[in-house]
């Protein structure tokens, strides 16, 4: 079905999906403002090309790619985004501190990843996409998507067991 | 703690992401682009006050683009049978009221090299390296980041990315050389340096307690600052500063278009090559040249490509830093190839006039990137280069 490029059609598509897109943007960028910026950029581009985007099999995935690319652009322009989180504490901790530390360790691990790799982690573990779908969203080989996830797991494991915050 | 299994880690990541997703913004912070207030303007720099992007009138982009690149680039490499203008005879240079960019200003030693940024060019001694400069990034709340010692730098003839040196003068540009800069305190170089476009530095002269002197002048819209205890050196460098439309390395200050500004012949030997790199605001970030031998090697390694896929154009996306390789032939013809550091591909206008993509290989990257300290300092390789043997020729994304 071809959707004509009208504000109504675009808005009808976007509005119910906006919260999901913002959550995805936030997890990929790690920043409230950067998430808004990345989603703004992606939607502006999607609107401009809506006649094309809307006819794709999975417009949602395409827009997520746009969000990721927008963040990569900002990353390249400004370098690594600093996201202050608490230092993960190695060793055994009682609940609920342990859970909080784990969450922060995850956030810190994500903050240290290059944007495409971070997006792969979000797509895999938040969006529950399989590797083939991740590869389509990120426009990369499936092997690269697997590699992104594998390396992220190694990084988190190292971080948790060594206390290395990097 | 016990070493967690992959399943443990996956569970932890899922929980952590769910937890943090709850902190995500609940509104876009701007009207939808379909609201009528939007200019979905891909030409606007993505980082330039992006929160105002949707309300920015198209005129803003038009102004940014129109001055003066459209005309100037067309003059540099024209369509059809026209030739590639050499920097010294460029119409651009003749139109520019300032000096011929390739002409060495009086008093500048023969072995000094030119350095340009955003249309301003200076001349520096050949041994000087490359580094950063105080800059402002929106992710830091617009605060100036002064990398204190500005400690990440590269040397001429090397792809090594080094830390602070007490003996290497350098050229600095407002680029995030390393995330290590963030949070660093202020300071000033302890070595001679010239820096372009530094934020929070006003024109004038300042003497520090260690005897270092800063002298800053505005050249056009770009601040040029020289740090040195040697007044003659400061004057020599600052007096060499000029506005240019095409710099001494043949790079236009506004990015060229591969399709429109390349002429090419299957015959003729490549005799020269320049690297012209542009930031996402379309500013010429830096340029260098390579030897005729390197140019010939490069040209030979970029002859086979695949036609551009459907929907792709020769105009690369502006959301990435862009590198253009300027190749000139003995015949006077030449071409601009676009190299995308983000995906490791060239877009080239081939001898038949088609636009083709050429995958990066060691053979076609080495001639301009290997042991090129400027490339190492300012061009970040994308994920494509993670496993490539030539990754070391580019800066890591984290510095």
Boltz contact constraints between the chains, C-beta under 6 A:
constraints:
  - contact:
      token1: [A, 7]
      token2: [B, 34]
      max_distance: 6.0
  - contact:
      token1: [A, 10]
      token2: [B, 34]
      max_distance: 6.0
  - contact:
      token1: [A, 11]
      token2: [B, 32]
      max_distance: 6.0
  - contact:
      token1: [A, 11]
      token2: [B, 34]
      max_distance: 6.0
  - contact:
      token1: [A, 22]
      token2: [B, 24]
      max_distance: 6.0
  - contact:
      token1: [A, 22]
      token2: [B, 25]
      max_distance: 6.0
  - contact:
      token1: [A, 23]
      token2: [B, 21]
      max_distance: 6.0
  - contact:
      token1: [A, 23]
      token2: [B, 24]
      max_distance: 6.0
  - contact:
      token1: [A, 26]
      token2: [B, 24]
      max_distance: 6.0
  - contact:
      token1: [A, 27]
      token2: [B, 17]
      max_distance: 6.0
  - contact:
      token1: [A, 27]
      token2: [B, 21]
      max_distance: 6.0
  - contact:
      token1: [A, 32]
      token2: [B, 25]
      max_distance: 6.0
  - contact:
      token1: [A, 35]
      token2: [B, 25]
      max_distance: 6.0
  - contact:
      token1: [A, 36]
      token2: [B, 25]
      max_distance: 6.0
  - contact:
      token1: [A, 36]
      token2: [B, 28]
      max_distance: 6.0
  - contact:
      token1: [A, 36]
      token2: [B, 29]
      max_distance: 6.0
  - contact:
      token1: [A, 37]
      token2: [B, 50]
      max_distance: 6.0
  - contact:
      token1: [A, 40]
      token2: [B, 30]
      max_distance: 6.0
  - contact:
      token1: [A, 43]
      token2: [B, 33]
      max_distance: 6.0
  - contact:
      token1: [A, 44]
      token2: [B, 33]
      max_distance: 6.0
  - contact:
      token1: [A, 44]
      token2: [B, 40]
      max_distance: 6.0
  - contact:
      token1: [A, 47]
      token2: [B, 33]
      max_distance: 6.0
  - contact:
      token1: [A, 47]
      token2: [B, 34]
      max_distance: 6.0
  - contact:
      token1: [A, 47]
      token2: [B, 40]
      max_distance: 6.0
  - contact:
      token1: [A, 48]
      token2: [B, 40]
      max_distance: 6.0
  - contact:
      token1: [A, 73]
      token2: [B, 46]
      max_distance: 6.0
  - contact:
      token1: [A, 73]
      token2: [B, 319]
      max_distance: 6.0
  - contact:
      token1: [A, 74]
      token2: [B, 47]
      max_distance: 6.0
  - contact:
      token1: [A, 76]
      token2: [B, 321]
      max_distance: 6.0
  - contact:
      token1: [A, 77]
      token2: [B, 47]
      max_distance: 6.0
  - contact:
      token1: [A, 77]
      token2: [B, 280]
      max_distance: 6.0
  - contact:
      token1: [A, 78]
      token2: [B, 137]
      max_distance: 6.0
  - contact:
      token1: [A, 78]
      token2: [B, 139]
      max_distance: 6.0
  - contact:
      token1: [A, 79]
      token2: [B, 176]
      max_distance: 6.0
  - contact:
      token1: [A, 79]
      token2: [B, 179]
      max_distance: 6.0
  - contact:
      token1: [A, 80]
      token2: [B, 179]
      max_distance: 6.0
  - contact:
      token1: [A, 80]
      token2: [B, 398]
      max_distance: 6.0
  - contact:
      token1: [A, 81]
      token2: [B, 139]
      max_distance: 6.0
  - contact:
      token1: [A, 82]
      token2: [B, 182]
      max_distance: 6.0
  - contact:
      token1: [A, 91]
      token2: [B, 1]
      max_distance: 6.0
  - contact:
      token1: [A, 102]
      token2: [B, 12]
      max_distance: 6.0
  - contact:
      token1: [A, 103]
      token2: [B, 16]
      max_distance: 6.0
  - contact:
      token1: [A, 103]
      token2: [B, 19]
      max_distance: 6.0
  - contact:
      token1: [A, 106]
      token2: [B, 13]
      max_distance: 6.0
  - contact:
      token1: [A, 106]
      token2: [B, 16]
      max_distance: 6.0
  - contact:
      token1: [A, 107]
      token2: [B, 20]
      max_distance: 6.0
  - contact:
      token1: [A, 114]
      token2: [B, 397]
      max_distance: 6.0
  - contact:
      token1: [A, 116]
      token2: [B, 383]
      max_distance: 6.0
  - contact:
      token1: [A, 125]
      token2: [B, 13]
      max_distance: 6.0
  - contact:
      token1: [A, 125]
      token2: [B, 14]
      max_distance: 6.0
  - contact:
      token1: [A, 125]
      token2: [B, 17]
      max_distance: 6.0
  - contact:
      token1: [A, 126]
      token2: [B, 17]
      max_distance: 6.0
  - contact:
      token1: [A, 153]
      token2: [B, 6]
      max_distance: 6.0
  - contact:
      token1: [A, 153]
      token2: [B, 9]
      max_distance: 6.0
  - contact:
      token1: [A, 156]
      token2: [B, 9]
      max_distance: 6.0
  - contact:
      token1: [A, 157]
      token2: [B, 4]
      max_distance: 6.0
  - contact:
      token1: [A, 161]
      token2: [B, 3]
      max_distance: 6.0
